[in-house]
Amino acid sequence: MKKRTLFFGIAGFILALVGILFKIMHLSGASVMLVIGTLILIFGFLLSFLLERLSISIKTTSRIGNILAFLAAVLILFGIVAKMMHYPGALQSFVAGGLLFVIHYIFYSFRSDSRKFELRSDRQLASILFTDIAGYTSMMGENEARALKILEQNRKIQKSMIKSFGGRLLKELGDGTLSVFFTASDAVLCAIEIMNKVKQDGSYNLRMGIHIGEIVFTEKDVFGDGVNIASRIMSQAKEGEICLSEAVYLNIKNKENFKAEALGDIELKNVAGKMRLFKIESTAI
């Protein structure tokens, strides 16, 4: 959940609670605080939280979960509009939407927890995502405070999205990150979502590389040829691009909404032989 959404939720709840207490004690201003607190809870917290979950649900939850989230959104919005226009059934619609949303949230949370990427102490196969901030060294040279702020913003975006797609952030390497996922689809969807969030922010851009390979995890670090290859694939990406190995492409090419362009057979540093690489088309990002 975004901090802004959480802030509005806490602020609205406190204001509404104070309004109730004032109402019980017959103090002036009770109704105003109660109304303002309720409006903040509805528009600042509930709707923002609902839309955030619905956005993630469309990409990560089953069709049943998506239907529940959609119906919840429709009923809640209808309830709000009906209340403002004094139509009958406003309260019933709002309550029904809230109940559906609670059901969806429980379903989504259960699914997310059950799909959490767990690392073994031995070798295992994973979809590996490498990212770094394009031109970060120059940013540091021009304005250190701004560069550090961008680094923190990037960290927040990636941690939230990686968790949402059932992945795990393994380590941060300066301005770069290394994450792992169950499937190639999860890794690519997460990368696209991160890139979209970064483009909305507008203050910086990323390069990304995704590969499927074996990793060996220890308490302090992660190793494996797959990690090194993913890092080299990322180095081939230009600003705002997501590059994939052929192994990743073969796993996603028959999925809906995935479009990738072949980059050809490319020689990667310290990698034997050439590798066929692809990049996600800009229309998908």
LOTOR-996841 format. One record per residue (C-alpha): residue in three letters; x, y, z. Coordinates in steps of 0.02 Angstrom, whole numbers, plus 50000, padded with zeros to 5 digits. Layout:
! residues N
alaXYZ/...
! end
This chain:
! residues 285
met500005000050000/lys500645017449957/lys501105028650103/arg499975042450038/thr498485030650036/leu498895024550211/phe499065042550272/phe497335047150207/gly496625031450286/ile497335035450458/ala496895053950446/gly495105050350390/phe494855037350526/ile495515048750664/leu494455063450604/ala492885052750592/leu493235045250764/val493445062450841/gly491825067750756/ile490915052950836/leu491625057151007/phe491105075450986/lys489375069550935/ile489225058851091/met489805073451200/his488645085651107/leu490105097051060/ser490065108950912/gly490895104150749/ala490495085650768/ser489505084050606/val490815093550504/met492245082450566/leu491215066750540/val490775071450360/ile492545076950315/gly493305061450396/thr492105050050302/leu492455058650135/ile494335056850163/leu494105038450203/ile493055035550047/phe493995045949917/gly495745046949992/phe495905029350058/leu494585016850002/leu494505021449817/ser496395023549801/phe496685006849887/leu495344998449782/leu496045004949618/glu497815000149668/arg497274982349708/leu496194981249552/ser497674986549443/ile498784972949517/ser497364960249518/ile497084961649331/lys498874955749301/thr499114943149442/thr497444936049498/ser496264923349420/arg494714928149321/ile493624925449475/gly494704937549576/asn494594950549437/ile492694948949427/leu492544951349616/ala493654966749611/phe492704974249463/leu491004971449542/ala491634978749707/ala492244994349618/val490604996549522/leu489504994249675/ile490535005949784/leu490585019549652/phe488725017649618/gly488385018649805/ile489365034949818/val488515042749666/ala486795036749723/lys487055044349894/met487565061049819/met486055060849703/his484875054449840/tyr484425038649743/pro483715023649836/gly484845008749872/ala486425019049896/leu486875011650066/gln486494993750011/ser487574995749856/phe489015003149955/val488944989350087/ala488824975449956/gly490324982849864/gly491304983850026/leu490934965650067/leu491464960049893/phe493064969949909/val493444961750076/ile493154944649997/his494284949349851/tyr495634956049967/ile495634940050071/phe495724929749910/tyr497124940549840/ser498124940550002/phe497974921750020/arg498554919349841/ser500014931349863/asp500584922950024/ser500444905549947/arg501494910849797/lys502874919449892/phe504554914949816/glu505504904349942/leu507364901749917/arg508164884949951/ser509914882650016/asp510374872249863/arg510304875549676/gln508624880449600/leu507894887049437/ala507204904749435/ser506734919249322/ile508034932649360/leu507734951349341/phe509164963749342/thr508864982649339/asp509874998449352/ile509525017149341/ala510075024249173/gly511395037849190/tyr511465036949380/thr513325040849391/ser513035057249298/met511565061149413/met512685059149566/gly513975070849489/glu512685084249450/asn511595083749606/glu511945071049743/ala510385074949847/arg509245072849695/ala510125056649646/leu509885049349820/lys508055054249818/ile507835045349650/leu508705029949720/glu507475029349866/gln505975031849751/asn506575017849639/arg506795006449790/lys504995009749847/ile504255006349674/gln505224990349647/lys504934982949821/ser503064985649805/met502914978449629/ile504074963649657/lys503064958449809/ser501434960449712/phe502024948649576/gly502594935249697/gly504444938649674/arg505854941849795/leu507114956049796/leu508774947549834/lys509984962049838/glu510344979949789/leu511954983849697/gly512195002649705/asp510835009249590/gly510414991649528/thr509324977449594/leu509274958549578/ser507604949549597/val506934932049564/phe505204925349516/phe504294908849495/thr503944911249311/ala504534921049160/ser502784928849144/asp502864935449323/ala504594942849294/val504104951249129/leu502434957849195/cys503304964749348/ala504654972949242/ile503344981149131/glu502374987349282/ile503954994449362/met504425003149200/asn502685010749185/lys502775017149365/val504495024649333/lys503875033149175/gln502425040549273/asp503675047249399/gly504655055149256/ser506225059649353/tyr507295044949296/asn507295029249189/leu507845011149202/arg508694997449102/met508164979449132/gly508724961949088/ile507804945449117/his508464927749103/ile507964910349161/gly509354900849247/glu509974891649399/ile510464901049556/val511344896049715/phe510804905749869/thr511804907850029/glu511454918250184/lys512514932550117/asp512414931649928/val511724923449771/phe512764915049637/gly512564905849473/asp512854907449288/gly511044913149268/val511384928449377/asn512904933449274/ile511974931349109/ala510484941649170/ser511694955549218/arg512504955149044/ile510804955348959/met510334970849059/ser511924979448998/gln511264977648819/ala509664987148860/lys509525005448818/glu508655018248927/gly506845013048955/glu507094995648879/ile506774977948945/cys507904964948864/leu507564946148871/ser508534930448838/glu507824918148711/ala507354906548855/val506214919948927/tyr505504924448756/leu505034906348720/asn504054905748883/ile503044921548849/lys502854922448660/asn501164913548662/lys500454924048804/glu499224938348778/asn499854956348781/phe501684951148762/lys502574958148610/ala504444956748589/glu505654961948453/ala507174951448406/leu508854960048431/gly509864946148349/asp511294935248410/ile512374945748525/glu514054942048607/leu513984945448793/lys515514949048900/asn516204933448988/val514804922648915/ala515314908448798/gly514564909848624/lys513244922048563/met511504923448637/arg509914927948546/leu509104942648635/phe507414951048624/lys506664967048692/ile504894970848747/glu504084982148618/ser503785000048676/thr501904998348646/ala501824985748789/ile502674997448913/
! end
